[in-house]
Amino acid sequence: MVRKNLICVTTYCDDPRDFITDMQMTQLGRLRIASIGGSAKQSARTSQNIKASGDRAFHLVSGRTGWDFQCKEQRIKLNSTDLVLIDTELEYASQLPDAFRNHTISIPPDVVRKWLPDPDRAVGMRLEGDNGWGRVLSAYVDQLIHLDEAQLPLPVAVLEDHLGALITLAVPGGAEDSVIKKSTHEDLRNRIVESLRQRCTEPGLTAAQVAADARISPRTLHRVLSAGKETFGTLLIAARSDVAYRLLLSPQFDAFIIADIGFRAGFADESHFSRTMRARYGYPPAQLRRMRS
């Protein structure tokens, strides 16, 4: 029954004569939804099963009883509300208790990748279903199980997007990766640089503060900059140097001593300010001021 309607697996049980199971299937557009329950069993997705299968898919499985799952040499224990994302091109094994109940949604790869640029990282990961976005995802899966395609509250494409977005939010770091996908590195870098330009004169400015302005995490900030062989520190010094250079060239700031110019530009140390300006412009701050004419 499972092989025909959902996925090709090899199933074992202690006594086949006493084995019972039930399965309800729903098709919502490209989403194939199954609710499966019954006797205790062990299932394995073997290399032979994979060869005998059709197109690749990702299965989001939400258990209603605790169960064990193993994939990529990692074994995890899933609680009654936890979820796990399965790749049908990978071998895996599961052990389900007596009177188990699992809800499985078969999702086309393009739906998952639209929201989660690197789904392979999330495959086999325990998604906690009792808190945060995992709880929302678990409840959403429960609702999809009971929907009828003939009486949908929203278009199927919208339901797909809701599912993909919730998976992304439930996977640790998934939403962050999605931001990188939907915004080019150039867009993200521009947001980082713009925040730096506006805040570079603040003493003690940190990457976390700039990342918050750009609506990304500090890790994403460093990843975006490192892709262009840049660092937060070098961009910050460059921005402060540009501010100091403009102040030195402006007659309006002639009444300020060099140390005050450096401080106003964000430099806490006068000697560091002097070394930085010499390295960047070829002359120390005082000489740059004299040369402006």
C-alpha positions as CSV (number, residue, x, y, z in Angstrom):
1,M,0.0,0.0,0.0
2,V,2.8,2.4,0.9
3,R,4.9,1.4,-2.1
4,K,2.0,2.0,-4.5
5,N,0.8,5.3,-3.1
6,L,3.7,7.1,-1.4
7,I,7.2,5.6,-1.4
8,C,9.0,2.4,-2.1
9,V,10.3,1.0,1.3
10,T,11.0,-2.4,2.8
11,T,9.0,-3.1,5.9
12,Y,9.5,-5.6,8.7
13,C,7.3,-6.6,11.7
14,D,7.6,-9.2,14.4
15,D,4.5,-11.2,13.4
16,P,3.0,-10.5,10.0
17,R,-0.1,-12.4,10.9
18,D,-1.0,-9.8,13.6
19,F,0.1,-6.8,11.5
20,I,-2.6,-4.2,10.8
21,T,-2.3,-0.7,9.3
22,D,-4.4,2.0,7.7
23,M,-3.6,4.8,5.3
24,Q,-5.6,7.8,4.1
25,M,-4.3,9.8,1.1
26,T,-5.1,13.3,0.0
27,Q,-3.8,15.1,-3.1
28,L,-3.6,18.9,-2.9
29,G,-2.2,20.0,-6.2
30,R,1.4,18.7,-6.2
31,L,1.3,17.9,-2.5
32,R,0.6,14.3,-1.7
33,I,-0.5,13.9,1.9
34,A,-0.8,10.6,3.8
35,S,-1.9,9.7,7.3
36,I,-0.5,6.3,8.2
37,G,-1.0,4.3,11.4
38,G,-1.0,0.7,12.7
39,S,1.1,-2.0,14.3
40,A,4.7,-1.6,15.4
41,K,7.1,-1.9,12.4
42,Q,10.5,-1.2,11.1
43,S,10.9,0.4,7.6
44,A,14.0,0.9,5.5
45,R,14.6,2.8,2.3
46,T,17.3,0.7,0.7
47,S,19.4,1.3,-2.4
48,Q,17.2,-1.2,-4.3
49,N,14.1,0.7,-3.2
50,I,15.7,4.0,-4.5
51,K,16.5,2.4,-7.9
52,A,12.9,1.1,-8.2
53,S,11.4,4.5,-7.4
54,G,10.2,7.4,-9.6
55,D,11.1,11.0,-9.4
56,R,12.8,12.5,-6.4
57,A,10.7,14.2,-3.6
58,F,11.1,15.5,-0.1
59,H,8.9,14.0,2.6
60,L,8.0,16.0,5.6
61,V,7.0,13.5,8.3
62,S,5.2,14.6,11.5
63,G,4.7,11.9,14.1
64,R,1.8,11.7,16.5
65,T,3.7,9.1,18.6
66,G,7.4,9.0,19.5
67,W,9.6,7.1,17.0
68,D,13.2,6.5,15.9
69,F,14.7,7.7,12.6
70,Q,18.1,7.1,11.1
71,C,19.6,8.8,8.1
72,K,23.2,9.7,7.0
73,E,24.6,7.6,9.9
74,Q,22.7,9.7,12.4
75,R,20.0,8.3,14.7
76,I,17.5,10.6,16.2
77,K,14.6,10.1,18.6
78,L,11.5,12.1,17.6
79,N,8.8,13.1,20.1
80,S,5.1,13.0,19.4
81,T,5.0,16.5,17.8
82,D,8.5,16.5,16.1
83,L,9.0,16.6,12.4
84,V,11.8,15.4,10.1
85,L,12.5,16.2,6.4
86,I,13.4,13.1,4.3
87,D,15.0,13.0,0.9
88,T,13.7,10.1,-1.2
89,E,17.1,9.7,-2.9
90,L,18.8,8.8,0.4
91,E,18.7,5.6,2.4
92,Y,17.1,5.8,5.8
93,A,15.5,3.6,8.4
94,S,12.7,4.1,10.9
95,Q,11.2,2.3,13.9
96,L,7.6,2.9,14.8
97,P,5.9,1.7,18.0
98,D,2.5,-0.1,18.2
99,A,-0.5,2.1,17.5
100,F,1.7,4.7,15.8
101,R,0.4,7.5,13.7
102,N,2.5,9.5,11.2
103,H,1.5,12.3,8.8
104,T,3.6,12.6,5.7
105,I,3.6,15.3,3.0
106,S,5.4,14.5,-0.2
107,I,6.7,17.8,-1.6
108,P,8.3,18.4,-5.1
109,P,11.9,19.5,-4.8
110,D,11.3,22.9,-6.5
111,V,8.8,23.8,-3.8
112,V,11.3,23.1,-1.0
113,R,14.2,24.8,-2.8
114,K,12.1,27.9,-3.5
115,W,12.3,28.6,0.2
116,L,15.2,26.5,1.5
117,P,18.3,27.0,-0.8
118,D,20.2,24.1,0.8
119,P,17.6,21.5,1.8
120,D,20.3,18.8,2.0
121,R,21.5,20.4,5.2
122,A,18.0,20.1,6.8
123,V,17.4,16.5,5.7
124,G,17.4,14.1,8.7
125,M,17.4,17.0,11.2
126,R,15.0,16.8,14.2
127,L,12.6,19.8,13.9
128,E,11.2,20.5,17.3
129,G,7.4,20.5,17.1
130,D,6.6,21.7,20.6
131,N,8.0,25.3,20.4
132,G,8.8,28.2,18.1
133,W,8.1,27.8,14.4
134,G,8.3,24.0,14.6
135,R,5.0,24.1,16.7
136,V,3.4,26.2,13.9
137,L,4.6,23.9,11.2
138,S,3.4,20.8,13.1
139,A,-0.1,22.4,13.5
140,Y,-0.2,23.4,9.9
141,V,0.6,19.8,8.8
142,D,-2.3,18.6,10.9
143,Q,-4.6,21.1,9.2
144,L,-3.5,20.0,5.7
145,I,-4.3,16.4,6.5
146,H,-8.0,17.2,6.8
147,L,-8.3,19.4,3.7
148,D,-10.3,18.5,0.7
149,E,-9.0,19.7,-2.7
150,A,-12.6,20.4,-3.8
151,Q,-13.1,22.8,-0.9
152,L,-9.8,24.5,-0.3
153,P,-9.7,27.8,1.7
154,L,-6.9,29.1,-0.4
155,P,-5.3,28.3,-3.8
156,V,-3.0,25.3,-3.7
157,A,0.0,27.5,-4.7
158,V,-0.6,29.6,-1.6
159,L,-0.7,26.5,0.6
160,E,2.6,25.3,-0.9
161,D,4.2,28.6,-0.2
162,H,2.9,28.6,3.4
163,L,4.4,25.1,3.9
164,G,7.7,26.0,2.3
165,A,8.0,29.2,4.4
166,L,7.2,27.4,7.7
167,I,9.8,24.6,6.9
168,T,12.3,27.4,6.4
169,L,11.5,29.1,9.6
170,A,11.5,25.7,11.6
171,V,15.0,24.7,10.3
172,P,17.7,26.4,12.3
173,G,19.3,29.0,10.1
174,G,16.9,28.3,7.3
175,A,15.3,31.7,7.2
176,E,18.7,33.3,7.1
177,D,19.7,31.2,4.1
178,S,16.4,32.1,2.4
179,V,17.2,35.8,2.8
180,I,20.5,35.3,1.0
181,K,18.7,33.5,-1.8
182,K,16.0,36.1,-2.3
183,S,18.4,39.0,-2.1
184,T,21.6,39.0,-4.1
185,H,24.9,39.3,-2.3
186,E,25.2,42.7,-4.0
187,D,21.9,43.8,-2.4
188,L,22.9,42.6,1.0
189,R,26.4,44.2,0.8
190,N,24.8,47.5,-0.2
191,R,22.6,47.4,2.9
192,I,25.6,46.6,5.1
193,V,27.7,49.4,3.5
194,E,24.8,51.9,3.8
195,S,24.4,51.2,7.5
196,L,28.2,51.5,8.0
197,R,28.2,54.9,6.3
198,Q,25.4,56.2,8.5
199,R,26.8,54.8,11.8
200,C,30.6,54.6,11.4
201,T,31.2,57.6,13.7
202,E,29.7,55.7,16.6
203,P,32.4,54.6,19.0
204,G,32.3,50.8,19.6
205,L,30.1,50.1,16.6
206,T,29.7,46.3,16.2
207,A,28.9,43.9,13.3
208,A,25.8,42.8,15.2
209,Q,24.4,46.4,15.3
210,V,25.0,46.8,11.5
211,A,23.5,43.3,10.8
212,A,20.4,44.3,12.8
213,D,20.0,47.4,10.6
214,A,20.4,45.2,7.5
215,R,17.8,42.7,8.9
216,I,20.2,39.8,8.8
217,S,22.2,37.9,11.3
218,P,25.9,38.7,12.1
219,R,26.8,35.3,10.6
220,T,25.2,36.3,7.3
221,L,26.9,39.7,7.4
222,H,30.3,38.1,7.6
223,R,29.4,35.5,4.9
224,V,28.3,38.2,2.5
225,L,31.5,40.3,3.1
226,S,33.8,37.3,2.9
227,A,32.3,36.3,-0.5
228,G,33.9,39.6,-1.7
229,K,37.1,39.1,0.3
230,E,36.1,41.9,2.6
231,T,35.8,42.1,6.4
232,F,33.6,44.2,8.7
233,G,36.7,45.8,10.3
234,T,38.2,47.0,7.0
235,L,35.0,48.5,5.8
236,L,34.4,50.2,9.1
237,I,37.9,51.8,9.0
238,A,37.4,52.8,5.4
239,A,34.1,54.5,6.2
240,R,35.6,56.4,9.2
241,S,38.6,57.4,7.1
242,D,36.3,58.9,4.5
243,V,34.5,60.9,7.1
244,A,37.8,62.2,8.6
245,Y,39.1,63.1,5.2
246,R,36.0,65.2,4.5
247,L,36.3,66.9,7.9
248,L,40.0,67.7,7.3
249,L,39.2,69.3,3.9
250,S,36.3,71.4,5.3
251,P,37.2,74.9,6.5
252,Q,34.3,74.7,8.9
253,F,36.3,72.3,11.1
254,D,39.5,74.3,11.2
255,A,38.9,75.2,14.8
256,F,39.1,71.5,15.8
257,I,42.4,69.9,16.6
258,I,43.5,66.7,14.8
259,A,42.6,64.5,17.7
260,D,39.0,65.9,17.8
261,I,38.7,65.3,14.0
262,G,39.6,61.7,14.5
263,F,37.2,61.3,17.5
264,R,34.3,62.8,15.5
265,A,35.0,60.3,12.7
266,G,34.9,57.4,15.1
267,F,38.6,56.9,15.9
268,A,39.2,56.4,19.6
269,D,43.0,56.5,19.4
270,E,44.9,59.5,17.8
271,S,48.0,57.4,16.8
272,H,45.8,54.8,15.1
273,F,43.9,57.6,13.4
274,S,47.2,59.1,12.1
275,R,48.5,55.7,10.9
276,T,45.3,54.9,9.1
277,M,45.1,58.2,7.3
278,R,48.7,57.9,6.2
279,A,48.2,54.4,4.9
280,R,45.0,55.3,3.0
281,Y,45.9,58.8,1.7
282,G,49.7,58.8,1.8
283,Y,49.9,61.7,4.3
284,P,49.1,62.1,8.1
285,P,46.0,64.1,9.0
286,A,47.8,67.5,9.7
287,Q,49.5,67.4,6.3
288,L,46.3,66.5,4.5
289,R,44.6,69.6,6.1
290,R,47.5,71.9,5.0
291,M,47.4,70.4,1.4
292,R,43.7,71.0,0.8
293,S,44.4,74.3,-1.0
